[in-house]
Amino acid sequence: MELSKIDNARFSELKRTIIGITNTMLTSTLKDLEEKELINRIQFNEVPPYVEYSLTDRGKALFLVFEAMAVWGTQYL
């Protein structure tokens, strides 16, 4: 699952798709991306409580760069 292809995802959904990542590493990475305003974190205070993550417009704009790099890499490497 990629945040670039869906509207939002829960922590557990992200963890399942990133094979081998620890809770600590995923938490740290998500916090860093949030501080850089690349993702949004929304906490729902329901029973049970949960958090959803989504890309900001700034984060979505980065995918244009990643796609261009992938095309370049395929063409020249």
C-alpha distances in whole Angstrom, upper triangle without the diagonal:
4,7,9,7,8,11,10,8,11,12,11,8,7,10,9,6,9,11,15,14,17,17,19,18,14,17,19,16,15,19,20,17,18,22,21,20,17,15,17,17,18,20,21,24,24,25,23,22,18,16,14,12,12,13,17,19,19,16,15,18,17,15,18,19,16,17,20,20,18,21,24,23,22,26,28,26
4,5,5,7,10,9,9,12,12,13,10,8,11,11,8,10,13,16,15,18,18,19,17,14,16,18,15,13,17,17,14,16,19,18,17,14,12,14,15,17,20,21,25,25,26,24,23,19,16,13,11,10,10,14,15,16,12,11,15,13,11,14,16,13,14,17,17,16,19,21,20,21,24,26,25
4,5,5,7,6,7,10,11,13,10,9,12,13,11,12,16,18,16,19,18,19,17,14,15,17,14,12,15,16,12,13,17,16,14,11,9,11,12,14,17,19,22,23,25,23,21,17,14,11,8,6,6,10,12,13,10,9,13,12,10,14,15,14,14,18,18,18,20,23,22,23,26,27,27
4,6,8,9,11,14,15,17,14,12,16,16,13,14,18,21,19,22,21,23,20,17,19,20,16,15,18,17,14,15,18,17,15,11,11,13,15,17,20,22,25,26,28,26,24,21,18,14,11,9,7,10,11,12,9,7,10,10,8,11,13,11,11,15,16,15,17,20,20,20,23,25,25
4,7,9,10,14,16,17,13,13,16,16,13,15,18,21,20,23,22,24,22,19,21,22,19,17,20,21,17,18,22,20,18,15,14,15,17,18,21,22,26,26,28,26,24,21,18,15,13,10,10,13,13,15,12,10,13,13,11,13,16,14,13,17,18,17,18,21,22,21,24,26,26
4,6,8,11,14,15,12,12,15,15,13,16,19,22,20,22,21,24,22,18,20,22,19,16,19,20,17,17,21,20,18,15,13,13,15,15,18,19,22,22,24,23,21,18,15,12,10,8,9,12,13,16,13,11,15,15,13,16,18,17,17,20,21,20,22,25,25,25,28,30,30
4,7,11,14,15,13,13,17,17,16,18,21,24,22,23,22,24,23,19,19,21,19,16,18,20,16,16,19,19,16,14,11,11,12,12,15,16,20,20,22,21,19,16,13,10,9,6,8,10,12,14,12,11,15,16,14,17,20,19,19,22,23,23,25,27,28,28,31,33,32
4,7,10,12,10,10,14,15,14,16,19,21,19,20,18,20,20,16,16,18,16,13,16,17,14,14,18,18,15,13,10,9,9,10,12,13,17,17,19,18,16,12,10,6,5,4,8,11,13,15,13,12,16,17,16,19,21,20,20,24,25,24,26,29,29,29,32,34,33
4,7,8,6,7,10,11,11,13,16,18,16,17,15,18,17,13,14,16,15,12,15,17,14,14,18,18,16,14,11,11,10,10,12,13,16,16,18,16,14,11,8,5,5,7,10,13,16,17,15,15,19,18,17,21,22,20,21,25,25,24,27,29,29,29,32,34,33
4,6,5,6,9,10,11,13,16,17,15,15,13,15,15,12,12,15,14,11,14,17,15,14,18,19,18,16,12,12,10,10,10,11,14,14,15,13,11,7,6,5,6,9,12,15,19,20,17,18,21,21,20,24,25,23,25,28,28,27,30,32,31,32,35,37,35
4,5,5,6,9,10,11,13,14,12,12,9,12,12,8,8,12,12,9,12,15,14,13,17,18,17,16,13,12,10,11,11,13,15,16,16,14,12,8,7,7,7,11,14,17,20,20,18,19,22,21,21,24,25,23,25,28,28,27,30,32,31,32,35,36,34
4,5,5,6,9,10,12,13,11,11,9,13,13,10,11,14,14,12,15,18,17,17,20,22,21,19,16,16,14,14,14,15,17,17,16,14,13,10,10,10,11,14,17,20,23,24,20,21,25,24,23,27,27,25,26,30,29,28,31,33,32,32,36,37,35
4,5,5,7,9,11,14,12,13,12,15,15,11,13,16,15,13,16,18,17,17,21,22,21,18,15,16,14,15,15,16,19,18,18,16,15,12,11,10,10,12,15,18,21,22,19,19,23,22,20,24,25,22,23,27,27,25,28,30,29,29,33,34,33
4,5,5,6,10,12,10,11,10,13,12,8,10,13,12,10,14,15,14,15,18,19,18,16,13,14,13,15,16,17,20,20,21,18,17,13,11,10,9,11,13,16,19,20,16,17,20,19,18,21,22,19,21,24,24,22,25,28,26,27,30,31,30
4,5,5,7,9,7,8,7,11,10,7,10,13,12,11,14,16,15,17,20,20,20,18,16,17,15,17,17,19,21,21,21,18,17,14,13,13,12,14,16,20,23,23,19,20,23,22,20,24,24,22,23,27,25,24,27,29,27,28,32,33,31
4,6,7,9,9,10,11,14,13,11,13,16,15,15,18,20,19,20,23,24,23,21,18,19,18,19,20,21,23,23,22,19,19,16,15,15,14,16,18,22,25,25,21,22,25,23,22,25,26,23,24,27,26,24,27,30,28,28,31,33,31
4,6,9,9,12,13,15,14,11,14,17,15,14,18,19,17,19,22,22,22,19,17,19,18,20,21,22,25,25,25,22,21,18,17,15,14,15,17,20,23,23,19,19,22,20,18,22,22,19,20,24,23,21,24,26,24,24,28,29,27
4,6,6,9,11,13,11,9,12,14,12,13,16,17,16,18,21,21,21,18,17,19,18,21,22,23,26,26,26,24,23,19,18,16,15,16,17,20,23,22,19,19,22,20,18,22,21,18,20,23,21,20,23,25,23,23,27,28,25
4,6,9,11,14,12,11,15,16,15,16,19,20,19,21,24,24,25,22,21,22,22,24,24,26,28,29,28,25,25,22,20,19,18,20,21,24,27,26,22,23,25,23,21,25,24,21,22,25,23,21,25,26,24,24,28,29,26
4,6,10,12,10,10,14,15,14,16,19,19,19,22,24,24,25,23,22,24,23,25,25,27,29,29,29,26,25,22,21,21,20,22,23,26,28,27,24,25,27,25,23,27,26,23,25,27,25,24,27,28,26,26,30,30,27
4,7,8,6,7,10,11,10,12,15,16,16,18,20,21,22,20,19,20,19,22,22,24,26,27,27,24,23,20,18,18,17,19,20,23,26,25,21,23,25,22,22,25,25,22,24,27,24,23,27,28,26,27,30,31,28
4,5,5,6,8,10,11,12,14,15,17,18,20,21,23,21,19,21,19,21,21,23,24,25,25,22,21,18,17,18,17,20,21,24,27,26,23,25,27,25,24,28,27,25,27,30,28,27,31,32,29,31,34,34,31
4,6,5,6,8,10,10,12,14,15,16,18,20,21,20,18,18,16,18,17,20,21,22,22,19,17,15,14,15,15,18,20,22,26,25,22,24,27,25,25,28,28,25,28,31,29,28,32,33,31,33,36,36,34
4,6,5,6,9,10,11,12,14,15,17,18,20,19,18,19,17,19,18,21,22,24,24,21,19,17,16,17,16,19,20,23,26,25,22,25,27,25,25,29,28,26,28,31,29,29,33,33,31,33,36,36,34
4,5,5,6,9,10,11,12,14,15,17,18,17,16,18,16,19,19,22,24,26,26,23,21,19,17,17,16,18,19,21,24,22,19,22,24,22,22,26,24,22,25,27,25,25,29,30,28,30,33,33,30
4,5,5,6,8,10,10,12,14,15,16,15,13,15,13,16,17,19,21,23,23,21,19,16,13,14,12,15,15,18,21,20,17,19,22,20,20,23,23,21,23,26,24,24,28,29,27,29,32,32,30
4,6,5,6,9,10,11,12,14,15,15,13,13,11,14,14,17,19,21,21,19,16,14,12,13,11,14,16,18,21,20,17,20,23,21,21,25,25,23,26,28,27,27,30,31,30,32,35,35,33
4,6,5,6,9,10,11,12,14,14,13,14,13,16,17,20,22,24,25,23,20,17,15,15,14,16,16,18,21,19,17,20,22,20,21,25,24,22,25,27,26,26,30,30,29,31,34,34,32
4,5,5,6,9,10,11,12,11,11,13,12,16,17,20,23,25,26,24,21,18,15,15,12,14,14,15,18,17,14,17,19,16,17,21,20,18,21,24,22,22,26,27,25,27,30,30,29
4,5,5,6,9,10,10,9,8,9,9,12,13,17,19,21,23,21,18,15,12,11,9,10,11,13,16,15,12,15,18,16,17,20,20,19,21,24,23,23,27,28,27,29,32,32,31
4,6,5,6,9,10,10,9,10,9,12,13,17,19,22,23,21,18,16,12,13,11,13,13,14,17,16,14,17,19,18,19,23,22,21,24,26,25,26,29,30,29,32,34,34,33
4,5,5,6,9,9,9,11,11,15,17,20,23,25,27,25,22,19,16,15,13,14,13,14,16,14,13,16,17,15,17,21,19,19,22,24,23,24,27,28,27,29,32,32,31
4,5,5,6,5,6,9,10,14,16,19,22,25,27,25,22,19,15,14,10,11,9,10,13,11,9,12,14,12,14,17,17,16,19,21,20,21,25,25,25,27,30,30,29
4,5,5,6,5,6,7,11,13,17,19,22,24,23,19,17,13,12,9,10,9,9,12,11,10,13,15,14,16,19,19,19,22,24,23,24,27,28,28,30,33,33,32
4,5,8,8,9,10,14,16,19,22,25,27,26,22,20,16,16,13,13,12,12,14,12,12,15,17,16,18,21,20,20,23,25,24,26,29,29,29,32,34,34,33
4,6,8,10,12,16,18,22,24,27,30,28,25,22,18,17,14,13,11,10,12,9,9,13,13,12,15,18,17,17,20,22,21,23,26,26,26,29,31,31,30
4,6,7,10,13,16,20,22,25,28,27,23,20,17,15,12,11,9,7,9,7,7,11,12,12,14,17,17,17,20,22,22,23,26,27,27,29,31,32,32
4,7,10,13,17,20,23,25,28,26,23,20,16,14,10,9,6,5,8,6,4,8,9,9,11,14,14,14,17,19,19,20,23,24,24,26,28,29,29
4,7,10,13,16,19,22,24,23,19,16,12,10,7,5,4,5,9,8,6,9,12,11,13,16,16,16,18,21,21,22,24,26,26,28,30,31,31
4,6,10,13,16,19,21,20,17,14,10,8,5,5,6,6,10,10,9,12,14,15,16,19,20,20,22,24,25,25,28,29,30,31,34,35,34
4,7,10,13,15,18,17,13,10,7,6,5,7,9,10,14,14,13,15,18,18,19,22,23,22,25,27,27,28,31,32,32,34,36,37,36
4,7,10,12,15,14,11,9,6,5,6,8,11,12,16,17,16,17,20,21,22,25,26,25,27,30,30,31,33,35,35,36,39,40,40
4,6,9,12,11,7,6,4,7,9,12,15,16,19,20,19,21,24,24,25,28,29,29,30,33,33,34,36,38,38,39,42,43,42
4,6,9,9,6,5,6,8,11,14,17,18,22,23,22,23,26,27,27,31,32,31,33,36,36,36,39,41,40,41,44,46,45
4,7,8,5,7,9,11,15,17,21,22,25,27,25,27,30,31,31,34,36,35,36,39,40,39,42,44,44,45,48,49,48
4,5,5,7,10,13,16,19,22,24,27,29,27,28,32,32,32,36,37,36,37,41,41,40,43,45,45,46,49,50,49
3,5,8,12,15,18,21,25,26,30,31,30,31,34,35,34,38,39,38,39,43,43,42,45,47,46,47,50,52,50
4,7,10,13,17,20,24,25,29,30,28,30,33,33,33,36,38,36,37,41,41,40,43,45,44,45,48,49,48
4,7,10,14,17,21,22,26,27,25,27,30,30,30,34,35,33,35,38,38,38,41,43,42,43,46,47,46
4,7,10,14,17,19,23,24,22,23,27,27,27,30,31,30,31,35,35,34,37,39,38,39,42,44,42
4,7,10,14,16,19,20,18,20,23,23,23,27,28,26,28,31,31,31,34,36,35,36,39,41,39
4,7,10,13,16,18,15,16,20,20,20,23,25,23,25,28,28,28,31,33,32,33,36,38,37
4,7,10,13,14,12,13,16,16,16,20,21,20,22,25,25,25,27,29,29,30,33,34,34
4,7,10,11,9,10,13,14,14,17,18,18,19,22,23,23,25,27,27,28,31,32,32
4,7,8,5,6,10,10,10,13,15,15,16,19,20,20,22,24,25,26,28,30,29
4,5,5,6,9,10,11,14,15,16,17,20,21,22,24,25,26,28,30,31,31
4,5,5,6,9,10,12,13,15,16,18,19,21,22,24,25,27,28,30,30
4,5,5,7,9,11,12,13,15,16,18,19,21,22,23,25,27,28,28
4,5,5,7,10,11,11,13,15,16,17,19,21,21,23,25,26,26
4,5,6,8,10,10,11,14,15,16,18,19,20,22,24,25,26
4,5,6,7,9,11,12,13,15,16,18,19,21,22,24,24
4,5,5,6,9,10,11,13,15,16,17,19,20,21,22
4,5,5,6,8,10,10,12,14,15,16,18,20,20
4,6,5,6,9,10,11,12,14,16,17,18,19
4,5,5,6,9,10,11,12,14,15,16,17
4,5,5,6,9,10,10,12,14,15,15
4,5,5,6,9,10,11,12,14,15
4,5,5,6,9,10,11,12,14
4,5,5,6,9,10,10,11
4,5,5,6,9,10,10
4,5,5,6,9,10
4,5,5,6,8
4,5,5,5
4,6,6
4,6
4
